[in-house]
Each structure stands twice: as C-alpha cells, then as structure tokens.
Amino acid sequence: MRTKVTENGVLIPKGWLEGVDEVEIQKTQNMIIVVPVQADDPILSLGKQPILLDVEDASLNHDRYLYDR
C-alpha cells in the first residue's frame, strides 16, 4: 500500500488494527515499525502462583480463609 504523507503524518487503516487499543511506534534509520501493545490484564495472572496450604476446600470457603486468619 502506498499513501501520501500529509502535514499530520500517515493514516494507517483501522482494519489493520482490529482489536488493538494501543500501539508502540519505533523508528530506525530505514523503517518505521508499528507494534500492537498487549495490555497487562491482572486477571490473566490469577492462579500462576497459587498458595499451597493444607486446605482442600479453599474454593468453597475462601472468605473464611481470607478474613478469619
């Protein structure tokens, strides 16, 4: 694809960025690179470092274990 550079820069078609909320733009000597940035969603890290206790019913009684200790 070729496009004109205007006083505002260059327009990248929205269809090329489907599902992307943020990009990082990098400039080298001969290239401009647009890289989608993945948001750090804390929900994705749940369960990666579980606490190991002698408890077998933590999912059923989690409030009791969190607040009674």
N, C-alpha and C positions, 0 to 999 in steps of 0.2 A: 504494500500500500504506500502510495506517495501522497503527501499533503503539504500545503503551504505553511510556512512559519509566519505567523502574524505578530503584531505588537504584543499580543497576550501569550504567545507561545504556540504550542501544538495541541490539538484536540485529539484525545485517544477515545475511540468509540466505546461507549458504555457497555456494549455487548461483549467486548473483550474482557471486561472486569466484572462479569456476572458473579454475584455472591461475595465480592470483595468490598470491604468497608474502608480499608486504608492501604496505601502503597508506600514503599520506600523508593526514592528516585536516586540513582547513583550515576555519576558522570566520570568517565575515564577519558583518555585522550581522544579516542575514536568512536566511543559508544556512549549512549545514554540508556540505562537499564531501569526498567520499572518492575519492581518485585512486590507481589502481594505480601502484606504483613498479616500473620496469624495472630489474632487476639489471644492473650493469655487468659483463658477461662478457668477460674479456680475449680469449677465443677469437674473438669477433666482430670484433675489430680486426686480426686477423692479415692480413697482405698489403695493408693500406691504405697503408703507407709502405714499399714494398719497397726493398731496397738495390740499386742499379744498378751492376754491375761488368761487366767483360769476361769473364763466365763463362756458359757455355751449359749446363753440366751440374750446376748447383748442387743441384737436387733429388735427383740420384743420388749426389753426393759431398759432401753438406752437412757431414758430420762432419769430413772432411778440410779443408774451408774454414774451419770454426769453430775447430778445435783446432790446425791446423798453422801458423797465422799468428801 
